[in-house]
Amino acid sequence: MDTTSTQTLEAAAPPVPGTLLPTLAILAAVVLWGASFSAMKTLLAVLPPESLMLARQAGACLAVAFFLPRLSLAGYRKGDWKWLGLFVLFMPCAYFLLESNALTLTTSSQAGVISASVPLLVALGARMVLGEPLTRRTLAGLVLSMAGVCWLTLAGAPDAKAPNPLLGNILELLAMLCAAGSMIMLKRLSGRFGSWTLTAMQTFAGLVFFLPGLPGLLKAAPHLSAAHIGGLAFLGVGVTLGAFGLYNYGISRLPAARGAAPINLVPVVAVILGWVALGEALSPVQMLAAGAVLAGVLFSQWAPRAGKRARA
């Protein structure tokens, strides 16, 4: 899941009047992220994970070239290289390595559900690393959501679409931890570096990291259909750059909590498209587990009315 921010992240710029376009931009990013799971699952049938990620990053790098005039390192401070290094190591390097391998073992629907845990993981990480407050409600939601992830994972049975759902879902959860780590680093860096500059760093770092996948890509290239190439373009340009750019635009013009809320629709989109495009389906027990994941996320974000808080 190429998810980017949570309610613990501050907007890069103060909210401005007019919320329709920013809201639509965030919703568009959510749809792109949700669709990326089934697209990756399809392409992994013809490309090894590292080769798929190399092609994806290469497409994104070509698109980044159009934004070179907007990139700037003017905000760099001594020692920032450590945070920037962690930022790109977590995402895209470790994140995509884990997720692409996870999707060879589990379904895109299950992986999409697990992606709902990112907001809570970021909240926990921000408390541990940045000292941001963590409410009891958020902590309870995290526990419920993680219990749902464990339930979903243990309820999965191997089949043609998910040969090892236990290992695949564990890898997907590790990918979400990397995503959370990247977002915490973003919290430290976004005040001094523009969103396109940070996205470009991630894109070029990912290109170098996945270069070992070049032989596999060259071997598979003659067998790629127009649909496969279109899928790679969708992932590289539409998701890696488009979704990130749309979300960064939206979150910079809306309060952070409001901008984060639609992220919880990513697993819904992933499950629907996994069913429509790939014929995947969650069992009744897995649907209950997925419900527990989403319930934990929603519970953590639900705020009691002022009157109730005053009486508490």
C-alpha positions in Angstrom: 0.0 0.0 0.0 1.4 3.2 -0.9 -0.2 5.0 2.0 1.4 8.5 3.2 0.1 10.2 6.3 -2.0 9.9 9.4 -3.7 12.2 11.8 -0.4 12.5 13.7 1.2 14.3 10.8 1.0 18.1 10.6 -0.1 19.8 7.4 2.8 21.2 5.4 1.0 24.5 5.2 -1.8 26.1 7.1 -5.4 25.2 5.9 -6.8 27.7 3.4 -10.4 28.5 2.5 -12.0 26.1 0.0 -11.9 22.5 0.9 -13.7 20.8 -2.0 -10.6 20.4 -4.3 -8.3 19.3 -1.5 -10.9 16.8 -0.3 -11.4 15.4 -3.8 -7.6 15.2 -4.2 -7.3 13.1 -1.1 -10.2 10.8 -2.2 -8.5 10.4 -5.6 -5.3 9.4 -3.8 -7.2 6.8 -1.7 -8.7 5.2 -4.8 -5.3 5.0 -6.5 -3.7 3.5 -3.4 -6.5 1.0 -3.0 -6.2 0.0 -6.7 -2.5 -0.5 -6.4 -2.9 -3.8 -4.5 -4.7 -5.6 -7.3 -2.5 -4.0 -9.9 0.7 -5.3 -8.1 -0.9 -8.7 -7.6 -1.5 -9.0 -11.3 1.9 -7.9 -12.4 3.7 -10.2 -9.9 2.4 -13.1 -12.0 4.8 -12.0 -14.8 7.6 -10.2 -12.9 9.7 -11.0 -9.9 9.1 -8.6 -6.9 12.4 -6.8 -7.3 12.0 -6.4 -11.1 8.4 -5.1 -10.7 9.6 -2.5 -8.2 12.5 -1.4 -10.4 10.2 -0.9 -13.3 7.8 1.1 -11.0 10.5 3.3 -9.7 12.0 3.9 -13.2 8.6 5.1 -14.4 8.3 7.4 -11.5 11.8 8.8 -12.0 11.0 9.7 -15.6 7.9 11.6 -14.4 9.9 13.3 -11.6 12.0 14.9 -14.3 9.2 17.3 -15.0 9.3 18.6 -11.5 13.1 19.2 -11.3 12.7 23.0 -11.3 10.6 22.7 -8.1 13.1 20.7 -6.2 15.2 22.4 -3.5 17.6 21.4 -0.7 17.8 25.0 0.6 16.3 23.8 4.0 19.1 21.2 4.6 20.7 21.3 8.0 23.7 19.6 9.3 22.8 16.0 10.3 19.7 15.8 8.2 21.3 13.1 6.1 20.6 10.6 9.0 16.8 11.4 8.9 16.7 11.5 5.1 18.5 8.1 5.0 16.0 6.5 7.4 13.2 8.2 5.4 14.1 6.6 2.1 15.2 3.3 3.7 11.8 2.9 5.3 9.9 3.9 2.1 10.3 3.0 -0.7 13.2 0.5 -0.1 12.1 -1.8 2.8 8.4 -1.0 2.4 8.1 -2.0 -1.3 10.5 -5.0 -0.8 8.3 -6.4 1.9 4.9 -5.6 0.3 5.8 -6.9 -3.2 6.9 -10.2 -1.6 3.9 -10.2 0.6 1.6 -10.0 -2.4 3.1 -13.2 -3.9 1.9 -15.0 -0.7 -1.4 -13.5 0.3 -4.3 -11.8 -1.5 -4.5 -8.2 -2.3 -7.7 -8.0 -0.3 -6.0 -9.2 2.9 -3.0 -6.9 2.3 -5.4 -4.0 1.8 -7.1 -4.6 5.1 -3.8 -4.8 7.0 -2.9 -1.4 5.5 -5.7 0.1 7.7 -3.3 -0.3 10.7 -0.9 2.5 9.4 -2.6 5.5 11.2 -2.5 3.7 14.5 1.1 2.5 14.0 2.1 6.1 13.3 0.3 7.4 16.4 2.2 4.9 18.5 5.6 5.6 16.8 5.0 9.4 17.2 4.5 8.9 20.9 7.7 6.8 21.2 10.0 8.9 18.9 8.5 12.4 18.9 6.9 12.5 22.3 3.4 13.2 20.9 0.5 12.4 23.1 -1.2 9.0 22.8 -4.7 8.8 24.2 -6.2 5.8 25.8 -8.7 5.7 23.0 -6.0 5.5 20.4 -4.1 2.8 22.3 -7.3 0.8 22.7 -8.0 1.1 19.0 -4.5 0.0 18.2 -4.9 -3.1 20.3 -8.2 -4.0 18.7 -6.9 -3.3 15.2 -3.8 -5.5 15.8 -5.9 -8.3 17.2 -8.0 -8.1 14.0 -4.8 -8.3 11.9 -3.7 -11.4 13.8 -7.1 -13.0 13.4 -7.2 -12.2 9.7 -3.8 -13.8 9.3 -4.5 -16.9 11.3 -7.9 -17.4 9.5 -6.3 -17.5 6.1 -6.0 -20.9 4.4 -3.5 -21.5 1.6 -4.9 -21.6 -1.9 -3.9 -20.6 -5.5 -4.3 -16.9 -4.8 -2.6 -17.0 -1.4 -0.1 -19.9 -1.2 1.1 -18.8 2.3 -1.2 -16.2 3.8 0.4 -16.4 7.2 3.9 -15.4 6.0 2.4 -13.0 3.5 0.3 -11.1 6.0 3.3 -10.9 8.4 5.4 -9.4 5.6 2.6 -6.9 4.9 2.4 -5.9 8.5 6.2 -5.3 8.5 5.7 -3.2 5.4 3.1 -1.1 7.3 5.6 -0.6 10.2 8.1 0.7 7.6 5.4 3.0 6.2 4.8 4.3 9.7 8.5 4.9 10.2 8.7 6.8 7.0 5.8 9.0 8.0 7.5 9.8 11.4 10.6 10.8 9.5 8.4 12.9 7.2 7.1 14.7 10.4 10.7 15.8 11.1 11.6 16.8 7.5 8.5 18.3 5.9 9.0 21.6 7.6 12.3 22.2 5.7 11.9 20.2 2.5 9.1 20.5 -0.1 6.8 17.5 -0.7 8.1 17.1 -4.3 11.7 17.2 -3.1 11.1 14.4 -0.6 9.1 12.4 -3.2 12.0 12.7 -5.7 14.5 11.5 -3.0 12.3 8.5 -2.4 11.9 7.8 -6.1 15.6 7.9 -7.0 16.6 6.0 -3.8 14.2 3.2 -4.8 15.6 3.1 -8.3 19.1 2.4 -7.0 17.9 0.0 -4.3 16.0 -2.2 -6.8 18.7 -2.2 -9.5 19.4 -5.9 -8.7 16.0 -6.6 -10.3 17.3 -5.5 -13.7 18.2 -9.0 -15.1 14.7 -10.3 -14.2 13.1 -7.2 -15.8 15.2 -7.6 -19.0 14.3 -11.3 -19.2 10.6 -10.7 -18.8 10.4 -7.6 -21.0 9.8 -9.4 -24.3 6.8 -11.2 -22.8 5.1 -8.1 -21.3 1.8 -7.2 -23.0 0.3 -3.8 -23.5 -1.8 -4.3 -20.4 1.2 -5.2 -18.3 3.0 -2.0 -19.5 -0.1 0.0 -18.8 -0.1 -1.5 -15.3 3.5 -0.5 -14.7 2.8 3.0 -15.9 -0.2 3.2 -13.5 1.9 2.1 -10.6 4.9 4.2 -11.4 3.3 7.4 -12.4 -0.3 7.2 -11.2 0.4 5.7 -7.8 4.0 6.5 -6.8 3.8 10.1 -8.0 0.1 10.8 -8.6 -1.3 9.5 -5.3 1.5 11.0 -3.3 1.2 14.4 -5.1 -2.6 14.5 -4.7 -2.4 13.6 -1.0 0.3 16.0 -0.3 -1.7 18.8 -2.0 -4.8 17.9 0.0 -3.1 17.5 3.4 -1.4 20.8 3.0 -4.8 22.6 2.7 -6.8 20.7 5.3 -6.5 20.0 9.0 -4.4 16.9 9.5 -7.1 14.8 11.2 -9.6 15.6 8.4 -7.0 14.7 5.8 -6.2 11.4 7.4 -9.7 10.1 7.9 -10.2 9.1 4.2 -7.1 6.8 4.4 -9.4 4.3 6.1 -11.2 3.8 2.8 -8.0 2.3 1.2 -8.8 -1.3 2.4 -12.4 -0.9 1.3 -11.2 0.0 -2.3 -8.6 -2.8 -2.1 -11.2 -5.5 -1.1 -13.7 -4.3 -3.8 -11.2 -4.3 -6.6 -9.6 -7.6 -5.4 -13.1 -9.1 -5.8 -14.0 -7.5 -9.1 -10.6 -7.7 -10.9 -9.1 -10.8 -9.4 -12.0 -12.9 -8.1 -10.7 -12.7 -4.5 -13.1 -13.1 -1.6 -12.8 -13.0 2.1 -14.3 -15.9 4.1 -17.0 -15.0 6.7 -14.4 -15.4 9.5 -11.9 -13.1 7.6 -14.7 -10.6 7.1 -15.2 -10.5 10.8 -11.5 -10.1 11.3 -11.4 -7.3 8.7 -14.3 -5.6 10.6 -12.2 -5.7 13.8 -9.3 -4.0 12.0 -11.5 -1.2 10.7 -13.4 -0.9 14.0 -10.2 -0.4 15.9 -9.1 2.4 13.4 -12.5 4.1 13.6 -12.7 3.8 17.4 -9.3 5.5 17.7 -10.5 8.4 15.6 -13.9 8.9 17.1 -14.0 11.8 19.5 -16.7 12.1 22.2 -18.8 15.3 22.1 -17.5 18.2 24.2 -20.3 17.7 26.8 -19.4 14.0 27.3 -15.7 14.9 27.7 -16.6 17.5 30.3 -18.6 15.0 32.3 -15.8 12.3 32.0 
